Amino acid sequence: MKNKSILILFLTVFFMLAGTMVYLNFANKPTKIMTNNIVGTKPEIDFTFPGLDGKQLTFTDWRGKIVVLNFWATWCPPCLREIPLFNKMQKKWQDMGVQFVGLALDEKENVEVFIEQTAVNYPIMLGEFGSMQIAKDLGNRLNALPYTVVFDQSGTVVTVRAGEVTETMLQKVINPIL
């Protein structure tokens, strides 16, 4: 019985340490995990979804800009934590040709209620659940949220991030291509 308890304790500690190592290795780093090697490619994507005002928004409307495309949902806490950062960075970089775009993988009503309570200074596309295929086409094989793809001015994928984005990460990615 004592040996079994020691083994369970050992395995628990081992997996906690292993999990911590994996987290520390990938946290706050742009990552190619789940990307199907999409970084450095120029994917042929174009999609149209309604915006919050009901007008159709098309991804190619932002051609020629640095685009930070963020897949998010109102029920996703890390997604919601990113919004103030995206507001801040949109304001900072908008005159330099950077455009943040939120693609909501959520029901229209949920997004509208959320936006009534939270200021957002960048376009939100109402993709609902149909937009998950676009995320998959951009490398998100595990349907992770939030999921962010940064495109340069020519439409080439500069980086992707499965998980919450940080200001440091955005600066490291966007400043060199401004």
C-alpha positions as CSV (number, residue, x, y, z in Angstrom):
1,M,0.0,0.0,0.0
2,K,2.8,2.4,0.9
3,N,4.6,1.7,-2.5
4,K,1.4,2.4,-4.4
5,S,1.0,5.8,-2.6
6,I,4.6,6.7,-3.4
7,L,4.1,5.7,-7.0
8,I,0.9,7.8,-7.3
9,L,2.7,10.8,-5.7
10,F,5.7,10.3,-8.0
11,L,3.5,10.2,-11.1
12,T,1.5,13.2,-10.0
13,V,4.6,15.3,-9.5
14,F,6.1,14.0,-12.7
15,F,3.1,15.0,-14.8
16,M,2.8,18.4,-13.1
17,L,6.4,19.1,-13.9
18,A,6.0,17.9,-17.5
19,G,2.9,20.0,-18.0
20,T,4.7,23.1,-16.5
21,M,7.7,22.5,-18.8
22,V,5.4,22.3,-21.9
23,Y,3.5,25.4,-20.8
24,L,6.6,27.4,-20.2
25,N,8.0,26.4,-23.5
26,F,5.0,27.6,-25.5
27,A,3.5,30.3,-23.4
28,N,3.8,33.9,-24.8
29,K,5.6,32.6,-27.9
30,P,4.3,32.8,-31.4
31,T,3.9,29.2,-32.3
32,K,3.7,27.0,-35.4
33,I,1.9,24.3,-33.4
34,M,-1.4,23.4,-35.2
35,T,-0.4,25.4,-38.3
36,N,0.1,22.8,-41.0
37,N,3.2,24.9,-41.8
38,I,1.0,27.9,-42.8
39,V,3.5,30.5,-41.5
40,G,5.3,32.0,-44.5
41,T,2.6,31.1,-46.9
42,K,0.1,33.3,-48.7
43,P,-3.2,31.5,-48.3
44,E,-5.9,32.0,-50.9
45,I,-8.6,33.0,-48.5
46,D,-11.5,35.3,-48.9
47,F,-14.7,35.3,-46.8
48,T,-17.6,37.6,-46.1
49,F,-19.6,37.9,-43.0
50,P,-21.9,40.6,-41.6
51,G,-20.5,43.2,-39.3
52,L,-22.2,44.4,-36.1
53,D,-24.2,47.0,-38.2
54,G,-25.4,44.2,-40.6
55,K,-23.3,45.4,-43.5
56,Q,-21.2,42.7,-45.2
57,L,-17.5,42.8,-44.4
58,T,-15.0,41.0,-46.7
59,F,-11.6,39.9,-45.6
60,T,-10.0,41.3,-48.8
61,D,-11.3,44.8,-47.7
62,W,-8.1,45.0,-45.7
63,R,-5.8,44.0,-48.5
64,G,-2.5,45.9,-48.4
65,K,-2.6,46.3,-44.6
66,I,-1.1,44.3,-41.8
67,V,-4.1,42.3,-40.6
68,V,-4.4,40.7,-37.1
69,L,-7.3,38.3,-37.5
70,N,-8.6,37.0,-34.2
71,F,-11.0,34.1,-33.9
72,W,-12.9,34.5,-30.6
73,A,-16.2,33.9,-28.7
74,T,-18.1,35.6,-25.9
75,W,-17.9,32.4,-23.8
76,C,-14.1,32.2,-24.0
77,P,-12.4,34.0,-21.0
78,P,-8.9,34.4,-22.7
79,C,-10.7,35.8,-25.8
80,L,-12.3,38.5,-23.7
81,R,-9.1,39.3,-21.9
82,E,-7.4,40.1,-25.3
83,I,-10.0,42.7,-26.4
84,P,-8.6,45.6,-24.3
85,L,-5.1,44.9,-25.7
86,F,-6.4,44.7,-29.2
87,N,-8.3,48.1,-28.7
88,K,-5.0,49.6,-27.4
89,M,-2.9,48.3,-30.3
90,Q,-5.5,49.2,-32.9
91,K,-5.4,52.8,-31.7
92,K,-1.6,52.8,-31.6
93,W,-1.0,51.2,-35.0
94,Q,-4.1,52.2,-37.1
95,D,-2.3,55.1,-38.8
96,M,0.5,52.8,-39.7
97,G,-1.6,50.4,-41.7
98,V,-2.5,47.8,-39.1
99,Q,-6.0,46.5,-38.9
100,F,-7.3,44.2,-36.2
101,V,-10.3,42.2,-37.1
102,G,-12.4,40.0,-34.8
103,L,-14.1,37.0,-36.2
104,A,-16.7,35.9,-33.7
105,L,-17.4,32.2,-33.6
106,D,-20.6,32.8,-31.6
107,E,-24.2,33.5,-32.0
108,K,-25.1,37.0,-33.3
109,E,-27.2,37.8,-30.2
110,N,-24.4,36.9,-27.8
111,V,-21.9,39.1,-29.6
112,E,-24.3,42.0,-29.8
113,V,-25.1,41.9,-26.0
114,F,-21.3,41.7,-25.3
115,I,-20.5,44.6,-27.6
116,E,-23.2,46.7,-26.0
117,Q,-21.2,46.4,-22.7
118,T,-17.7,46.4,-24.1
119,A,-16.1,49.0,-26.4
120,V,-14.4,47.6,-29.4
121,N,-12.6,49.9,-31.9
122,Y,-12.0,47.4,-34.6
123,P,-14.3,45.5,-37.0
124,I,-16.1,42.5,-35.7
125,M,-17.4,40.0,-38.2
126,L,-20.3,37.7,-37.1
127,G,-19.0,34.4,-38.4
128,E,-21.0,32.3,-36.0
129,F,-20.0,28.7,-36.1
130,G,-19.5,28.6,-39.8
131,S,-16.3,30.5,-39.5
132,M,-14.5,27.6,-37.7
133,Q,-13.7,26.1,-41.2
134,I,-11.7,29.3,-42.0
135,A,-9.8,28.9,-38.8
136,K,-9.0,25.3,-39.8
137,D,-7.9,26.4,-43.2
138,L,-5.5,28.8,-41.4
139,G,-4.0,26.0,-39.4
140,N,-6.2,25.7,-36.4
141,R,-6.6,21.9,-36.5
142,L,-7.7,21.6,-32.8
143,N,-10.3,24.4,-32.9
144,A,-8.5,26.4,-30.2
145,L,-9.8,29.7,-29.1
146,P,-8.6,32.3,-29.1
147,Y,-6.7,31.8,-32.4
148,T,-4.9,34.7,-34.0
149,V,-3.3,34.9,-37.4
150,V,-1.1,37.9,-38.4
151,F,-0.8,38.7,-42.1
152,D,1.7,41.1,-43.6
153,Q,0.8,43.7,-46.2
154,S,1.2,41.2,-49.0
155,G,-1.1,38.6,-47.4
156,T,1.6,36.3,-46.2
157,V,1.1,34.7,-42.8
158,V,3.7,36.1,-40.4
159,T,2.7,34.1,-37.3
160,V,-0.2,32.3,-35.7
161,R,-1.1,31.9,-32.1
162,A,-3.3,29.4,-30.5
163,G,-4.1,30.9,-27.1
164,E,-4.0,34.3,-25.6
165,V,-1.9,37.0,-27.3
166,T,0.3,39.4,-25.3
167,E,1.4,42.9,-26.1
168,T,5.1,41.7,-26.2
169,M,4.2,39.0,-28.7
170,L,2.3,41.5,-30.9
171,Q,5.2,44.0,-30.8
172,K,7.8,41.4,-31.7
173,V,5.7,40.3,-34.7
174,I,4.3,43.6,-36.0
175,N,7.1,46.2,-35.4
176,P,9.5,44.5,-37.9
177,I,6.9,44.6,-40.7
178,L,5.6,48.1,-40.1
